Amino acid sequence: MRDLTALPKAHLHLHFTGSMRHETLLELAERDGIVLPDSLVSEWPPQLSAADEKGWFRFQRLYDVARSVLRTEGDVRRLVREAAEDDVRDGGRWLEIQVDPSGYAARFGGITAFLDLVLDAVREATRETGLGMAVVVAANRTRHPLDARTLARLAAQYADRGVVGFGLSNDERRGTTAEFAPAFAIAERAGLLLVPHGGELRGAEHVRTCLDELHAGRLGHGVRSAEDPALLDRIVEAGVALEVCPVSNVALGVYSDLTSVPLPALLAAGATVALGADDPLLFGSRLAGQYATMRAAHDLDDEQLAELGRMSIRASRAPDQTKKELLAEVDEWLAAEPARP
Protein backbone atom coordinates (compact mmCIF):
# COMPACT_ATOMS: atom_id res chain seq x y z
CA MET A 1 0.00 0.00 0.00
CA ARG A 2 1.27 3.46 -0.88
CA ASP A 3 2.00 6.05 1.80
CA LEU A 4 -1.11 8.18 2.32
CA THR A 5 0.90 11.06 3.77
CA ALA A 6 2.55 11.35 0.35
CA LEU A 7 -0.76 11.40 -1.56
CA PRO A 8 -1.33 15.00 -2.75
CA LYS A 9 -4.68 16.29 -1.55
CA ALA A 10 -6.67 19.43 -0.82
CA HIS A 11 -8.18 20.06 2.60
CA LEU A 12 -11.55 21.77 2.30
CA HIS A 13 -13.17 21.29 5.71
CA LEU A 14 -11.05 22.58 8.58
CA HIS A 15 -12.28 24.99 11.25
CA PHE A 16 -9.99 27.68 12.55
CA THR A 17 -9.83 27.04 16.30
CA GLY A 18 -10.40 23.32 15.74
CA SER A 19 -7.17 23.13 13.74
CA MET A 20 -5.09 23.96 16.82
CA ARG A 21 -2.51 21.43 17.98
CA HIS A 22 -3.30 19.91 21.37
CA GLU A 23 0.15 20.77 22.69
CA THR A 24 -0.32 24.39 21.59
CA LEU A 25 -3.63 24.55 23.47
CA LEU A 26 -1.94 23.31 26.64
CA GLU A 27 1.01 25.67 26.28
CA LEU A 28 -1.10 28.79 25.68
CA ALA A 29 -3.49 27.91 28.49
CA GLU A 30 -0.58 27.48 30.93
CA ARG A 31 0.95 30.79 29.81
CA ASP A 32 -2.19 32.74 30.74
CA GLY A 33 -3.36 30.66 33.68
CA ILE A 34 -6.44 29.34 31.89
CA VAL A 35 -7.86 26.25 33.57
CA LEU A 36 -8.89 23.69 30.97
CA PRO A 37 -11.42 20.92 31.60
CA ASP A 38 -10.01 17.41 32.03
CA SER A 39 -11.50 16.42 28.67
CA LEU A 40 -9.02 18.79 27.01
CA VAL A 41 -6.07 17.72 29.16
CA SER A 42 -5.79 14.28 30.73
CA GLU A 43 -8.80 12.79 28.93
CA TRP A 44 -7.98 14.15 25.48
CA PRO A 45 -9.37 13.60 22.89
CA PRO A 46 -12.73 14.13 24.58
CA GLN A 47 -15.58 11.66 24.38
CA LEU A 48 -18.20 13.55 22.41
CA SER A 49 -21.71 13.08 21.14
CA ALA A 50 -24.12 15.47 19.49
CA ALA A 51 -27.05 13.10 19.42
CA ASP A 52 -29.01 15.60 21.51
CA GLU A 53 -28.87 19.29 22.32
CA LYS A 54 -26.95 18.74 25.56
CA GLY A 55 -24.31 16.79 23.68
CA TRP A 56 -23.81 19.62 21.20
CA PHE A 57 -23.70 22.14 24.05
CA ARG A 58 -20.81 20.20 25.63
CA PHE A 59 -19.00 20.10 22.29
CA GLN A 60 -19.52 23.84 21.75
CA ARG A 61 -18.35 24.62 25.29
CA LEU A 62 -15.05 22.84 24.65
CA TYR A 63 -14.65 24.74 21.39
CA ASP A 64 -15.28 28.05 23.16
CA VAL A 65 -12.74 27.20 25.87
CA ALA A 66 -10.16 26.41 23.20
CA ARG A 67 -10.88 29.68 21.42
CA SER A 68 -10.25 31.59 24.65
CA VAL A 69 -6.52 30.73 24.66
CA LEU A 70 -5.94 32.80 21.51
CA ARG A 71 -4.98 36.11 23.09
CA THR A 72 -2.39 37.74 20.85
CA GLU A 73 -1.62 38.33 17.19
CA GLY A 74 1.26 35.91 17.57
CA ASP A 75 -1.12 33.21 18.78
CA VAL A 76 -3.20 33.58 15.63
CA ARG A 77 -0.16 33.47 13.38
CA ARG A 78 1.12 30.40 15.21
CA LEU A 79 -2.19 28.58 14.83
CA VAL A 80 -2.29 29.23 11.07
CA ARG A 81 1.35 28.28 10.56
CA GLU A 82 1.00 25.05 12.53
CA ALA A 83 -2.19 24.12 10.68
CA ALA A 84 -0.28 24.56 7.43
CA GLU A 85 2.67 22.54 8.69
CA ASP A 86 0.38 19.71 9.80
CA ASP A 87 -1.37 19.62 6.43
CA VAL A 88 1.95 19.55 4.56
CA ARG A 89 3.05 16.65 6.75
CA ASP A 90 -0.17 14.85 5.78
CA GLY A 91 0.25 15.41 2.05
CA GLY A 92 -1.86 18.54 1.88
CA ARG A 93 -1.13 20.80 -1.07
CA TRP A 94 -4.04 23.24 -0.71
CA LEU A 95 -6.01 24.31 2.39
CA GLU A 96 -9.23 26.29 2.70
CA ILE A 97 -9.51 27.14 6.39
CA GLN A 98 -12.91 28.22 7.71
CA VAL A 99 -13.30 31.03 10.23
CA ASP A 100 -16.10 33.03 11.84
CA PRO A 101 -14.54 36.44 12.61
CA SER A 102 -17.40 37.24 15.01
CA GLY A 103 -16.02 34.78 17.55
CA TYR A 104 -12.74 36.70 17.79
CA ALA A 105 -13.85 40.28 17.11
CA ALA A 106 -14.01 41.51 20.71
CA ARG A 107 -10.41 40.58 21.42
CA PHE A 108 -8.86 41.54 18.09
CA GLY A 109 -10.41 44.89 17.23
CA GLY A 110 -13.48 43.86 15.27
CA ILE A 111 -14.34 41.49 12.46
CA THR A 112 -12.46 43.40 9.77
CA ALA A 113 -9.26 43.69 11.79
CA PHE A 114 -9.39 40.01 12.67
CA LEU A 115 -9.97 38.90 9.09
CA ASP A 116 -7.07 41.11 7.98
CA LEU A 117 -4.89 39.37 10.58
CA VAL A 118 -5.96 35.89 9.48
CA LEU A 119 -5.36 36.64 5.81
CA ASP A 120 -1.91 38.06 6.56
CA ALA A 121 -1.14 34.98 8.65
CA VAL A 122 -2.26 32.79 5.74
CA ARG A 123 0.06 34.59 3.33
CA GLU A 124 2.90 34.24 5.81
CA ALA A 125 2.24 30.53 6.33
CA THR A 126 2.16 29.96 2.58
CA ARG A 127 5.58 31.61 2.23
CA GLU A 128 7.01 29.54 5.06
CA THR A 129 5.51 26.13 4.22
CA GLY A 130 4.75 26.25 0.49
CA LEU A 131 1.14 25.22 1.13
CA GLY A 132 -1.46 27.03 -0.97
CA MET A 133 -4.09 28.49 1.33
CA ALA A 134 -7.35 30.42 1.21
CA VAL A 135 -10.09 31.38 3.67
CA VAL A 136 -13.78 30.59 3.93
CA VAL A 137 -15.71 33.09 6.05
CA ALA A 138 -18.48 31.31 7.95
CA ALA A 139 -21.52 32.71 9.72
CA ASN A 140 -22.86 31.12 12.89
CA ARG A 141 -26.40 29.80 12.54
CA THR A 142 -27.05 30.33 16.27
CA ARG A 143 -26.69 34.08 15.76
CA HIS A 144 -29.16 36.41 14.04
CA PRO A 145 -29.33 36.19 10.23
CA LEU A 146 -28.52 39.92 10.08
CA ASP A 147 -25.11 39.10 11.56
CA ALA A 148 -24.62 36.68 8.68
CA ARG A 149 -25.35 39.47 6.20
CA THR A 150 -22.66 41.60 7.83
CA LEU A 151 -20.17 38.76 7.47
CA ALA A 152 -21.24 38.12 3.88
CA ARG A 153 -20.57 41.76 2.99
CA LEU A 154 -17.19 41.51 4.69
CA ALA A 155 -16.35 38.32 2.78
CA ALA A 156 -17.44 39.96 -0.46
CA GLN A 157 -15.00 42.82 0.12
CA TYR A 158 -12.17 40.30 0.29
CA ALA A 159 -13.33 38.10 -2.60
CA ASP A 160 -10.18 38.83 -4.59
CA ARG A 161 -7.86 39.01 -1.57
CA GLY A 162 -7.77 35.50 -0.17
CA VAL A 163 -11.41 34.76 0.72
CA VAL A 164 -12.87 32.14 -1.61
CA GLY A 165 -16.10 31.05 0.08
CA PHE A 166 -18.93 31.81 2.47
CA GLY A 167 -20.31 29.20 4.87
CA LEU A 168 -22.79 28.59 7.66
CA SER A 169 -21.67 26.51 10.62
CA ASN A 170 -22.62 25.35 14.13
CA ASP A 171 -25.47 22.97 15.06
CA GLU A 172 -27.56 22.62 11.89
CA ARG A 173 -30.60 21.78 14.03
CA ARG A 174 -30.61 25.37 15.32
CA GLY A 175 -32.14 28.36 13.61
CA THR A 176 -34.04 28.49 10.32
CA THR A 177 -31.78 27.90 7.34
CA ALA A 178 -33.94 29.79 4.83
CA GLU A 179 -33.53 32.98 6.89
CA PHE A 180 -29.84 33.02 5.93
CA ALA A 181 -30.62 33.13 2.20
CA PRO A 182 -30.15 36.93 1.91
CA ALA A 183 -26.62 36.61 3.32
CA PHE A 184 -25.80 33.87 0.84
CA ALA A 185 -27.19 36.00 -1.98
CA ILE A 186 -24.68 38.73 -1.08
CA ALA A 187 -21.84 36.22 -1.19
CA GLU A 188 -23.13 34.70 -4.42
CA ARG A 189 -23.17 38.09 -6.17
CA ALA A 190 -19.53 38.51 -5.15
CA GLY A 191 -18.60 35.24 -6.85
CA LEU A 192 -17.81 33.37 -3.64
CA LEU A 193 -18.31 29.63 -3.34
CA LEU A 194 -21.31 28.88 -1.09
CA VAL A 195 -20.46 26.17 1.45
CA PRO A 196 -23.06 25.77 4.22
CA HIS A 197 -22.99 22.89 6.67
CA GLY A 198 -25.78 20.43 5.98
CA GLY A 199 -26.54 16.73 5.96
CA GLU A 200 -24.70 15.65 9.10
CA LEU A 201 -26.81 16.23 12.22
CA ARG A 202 -29.87 16.62 10.01
CA GLY A 203 -30.78 14.41 7.09
CA ALA A 204 -31.63 14.70 3.44
CA GLU A 205 -34.42 17.25 3.94
CA HIS A 206 -31.90 19.80 5.22
CA VAL A 207 -29.57 19.15 2.31
CA ARG A 208 -32.44 20.08 0.01
CA THR A 209 -32.94 23.30 1.94
CA CYS A 210 -29.24 24.15 1.56
CA LEU A 211 -29.48 23.57 -2.18
CA ASP A 212 -32.80 25.33 -2.73
CA GLU A 213 -32.48 28.28 -0.35
CA LEU A 214 -28.72 28.85 -0.04
CA HIS A 215 -27.64 27.66 -3.51
CA ALA A 216 -24.87 25.54 -2.01
CA GLY A 217 -22.02 24.88 -4.42
CA ARG A 218 -20.29 22.59 -1.95
CA LEU A 219 -21.70 21.06 1.22
CA GLY A 220 -20.02 20.98 4.60
CA HIS A 221 -20.48 17.28 5.39
CA GLY A 222 -23.49 16.32 3.23
CA VAL A 223 -22.80 12.70 4.06
CA ARG A 224 -26.42 11.89 4.83
CA SER A 225 -27.35 12.58 1.22
CA ALA A 226 -26.72 8.86 0.89
CA GLU A 227 -30.09 8.28 2.60
CA ASP A 228 -32.01 9.65 -0.40
CA PRO A 229 -31.02 8.28 -3.83
CA ALA A 230 -32.99 10.93 -5.73
CA LEU A 231 -31.30 13.71 -3.78
CA LEU A 232 -27.91 12.12 -4.30
CA ASP A 233 -28.57 11.97 -8.05
CA ARG A 234 -29.39 15.67 -7.97
CA ILE A 235 -26.16 16.45 -6.12
CA VAL A 236 -24.13 14.45 -8.63
CA GLU A 237 -25.83 16.11 -11.60
CA ALA A 238 -25.27 19.57 -10.15
CA GLY A 239 -21.61 18.83 -9.36
CA VAL A 240 -21.98 19.76 -5.69
CA ALA A 241 -19.03 18.38 -3.75
CA LEU A 242 -19.41 16.84 -0.29
CA GLU A 243 -16.89 17.63 2.43
CA VAL A 244 -17.04 14.32 4.31
CA CYS A 245 -15.39 14.15 7.75
CA PRO A 246 -15.53 10.47 8.82
CA VAL A 247 -13.85 10.64 12.22
CA SER A 248 -15.99 13.53 13.43
CA ASN A 249 -19.14 11.84 12.08
CA VAL A 250 -18.48 8.89 14.37
CA ALA A 251 -17.30 11.01 17.32
CA LEU A 252 -20.52 13.05 17.24
CA GLY A 253 -22.71 9.97 17.02
CA VAL A 254 -23.93 10.41 13.46
CA TYR A 255 -22.65 6.89 12.72
CA SER A 256 -21.86 4.12 15.18
CA ASP A 257 -18.47 3.26 13.65
CA LEU A 258 -16.26 4.06 10.69
CA THR A 259 -17.55 1.14 8.62
CA SER A 260 -21.02 2.74 8.78
CA VAL A 261 -19.88 5.98 7.13
CA PRO A 262 -21.50 5.58 3.67
CA LEU A 263 -18.48 6.60 1.61
CA PRO A 264 -18.82 3.62 -0.81
CA ALA A 265 -22.46 4.53 -1.53
CA LEU A 266 -21.52 8.14 -2.25
CA LEU A 267 -18.70 7.11 -4.57
CA ALA A 268 -20.83 4.48 -6.33
CA ALA A 269 -23.41 7.16 -7.10
CA GLY A 270 -20.71 9.34 -8.67
CA ALA A 271 -20.57 11.99 -5.95
CA THR A 272 -17.54 14.24 -5.59
CA VAL A 273 -16.14 13.69 -2.09
CA ALA A 274 -13.41 15.66 -0.35
CA LEU A 275 -12.33 14.13 2.95
CA GLY A 276 -11.71 16.62 5.75
CA ALA A 277 -10.62 16.61 9.39
CA ASP A 278 -13.21 19.13 10.67
CA ASP A 279 -11.76 19.86 14.15
CA PRO A 280 -8.61 17.83 14.88
CA LEU A 281 -8.28 19.50 18.28
CA LEU A 282 -11.53 17.89 19.43
CA PHE A 283 -11.56 14.71 17.36
CA GLY A 284 -7.87 13.80 17.53
CA SER A 285 -7.41 12.98 13.84
CA ARG A 286 -5.91 15.11 11.09
CA LEU A 287 -6.14 15.01 7.30
CA ALA A 288 -4.23 11.83 6.44
CA GLY A 289 -6.10 10.06 9.22
CA GLN A 290 -9.37 10.47 7.33
CA TYR A 291 -7.90 8.66 4.31
CA ALA A 292 -6.34 5.97 6.49
CA THR A 293 -9.56 5.23 8.38
CA MET A 294 -11.59 5.03 5.17
CA ARG A 295 -8.96 2.77 3.60
CA ALA A 296 -9.21 0.43 6.57
CA ALA A 297 -12.97 0.63 7.08
CA HIS A 298 -13.94 0.13 3.44
CA ASP A 299 -10.94 -1.72 2.03
CA LEU A 300 -10.20 1.06 -0.46
CA ASP A 301 -7.42 0.39 -2.95
CA ASP A 302 -4.86 2.96 -4.03
CA GLU A 303 -6.78 3.77 -7.24
CA GLN A 304 -9.80 4.77 -5.17
CA LEU A 305 -7.69 6.75 -2.71
CA ALA A 306 -5.95 8.56 -5.57
CA GLU A 307 -9.36 9.50 -6.96
CA LEU A 308 -10.37 10.87 -3.56
CA GLY A 309 -7.25 13.02 -3.68
CA ARG A 310 -8.13 14.17 -7.19
CA MET A 311 -11.71 15.00 -6.22
CA SER A 312 -10.55 17.13 -3.30
CA ILE A 313 -8.31 19.11 -5.65
CA ARG A 314 -11.01 19.55 -8.30
CA ALA A 315 -13.54 20.69 -5.68
CA SER A 316 -11.17 23.32 -4.28
CA ARG A 317 -10.91 26.97 -5.23
CA ALA A 318 -7.22 26.61 -6.04
CA PRO A 319 -6.10 28.38 -9.24
CA ASP A 320 -6.51 26.27 -12.39
CA GLN A 321 -2.75 25.96 -12.92
CA THR A 322 -2.30 24.79 -9.34
CA LYS A 323 -5.01 22.18 -9.82
CA LYS A 324 -3.33 20.93 -12.99
CA GLU A 325 0.01 20.56 -11.24
CA LEU A 326 -1.51 18.83 -8.20
CA LEU A 327 -3.50 16.38 -10.33
CA ALA A 328 -0.25 15.45 -12.09
CA GLU A 329 1.32 14.84 -8.66
CA VAL A 330 -1.50 12.44 -7.79
CA ASP A 331 -0.81 10.52 -11.00
CA GLU A 332 2.85 10.32 -10.03
CA TRP A 333 1.93 8.99 -6.58
CA LEU A 334 -0.18 6.26 -8.13
CA ALA A 335 2.46 5.38 -10.73
CA ALA A 336 5.16 4.92 -8.08
CA GLU A 337 5.87 1.48 -6.69
CA PRO A 338 4.12 0.91 -3.35
CA ALA A 339 6.26 0.26 -0.30
CA ARG A 340 6.94 -3.39 0.36
CA PRO A 341 6.18 -4.77 3.84
Secondary structure as UniProt FT lines:
FT   HELIX           4..6
FT   STRAND          9..15
FT   HELIX           17..19
FT   HELIX           22..32
FT   HELIX           38..40
FT   TURN            41..43
FT   HELIX           53..67
FT   TURN            68..69
FT   HELIX           73..89
FT   TURN            90..91
FT   STRAND          92..99
FT   HELIX           101..103
FT   HELIX           105..108
FT   HELIX           111..129
FT   STRAND          132..140
FT   TURN            141..142
FT   HELIX           145..157
FT   TURN            158..162
FT   STRAND          163..169
FT   TURN            172..173
FT   HELIX           177..180
FT   HELIX           181..189
FT   TURN            190..191
FT   STRAND          193..198
FT   HELIX           204..214
FT   STRAND          218..221
FT   HELIX           223..227
FT   HELIX           229..238
FT   STRAND          241..244
FT   HELIX           246..251
FT   TURN            252..253
FT   HELIX           258..260
FT   HELIX           263..268
FT   TURN            269..270
FT   STRAND          273..275
FT   HELIX           280..283
FT   HELIX           287..298
FT   HELIX           302..314
FT   HELIX           320..335
//
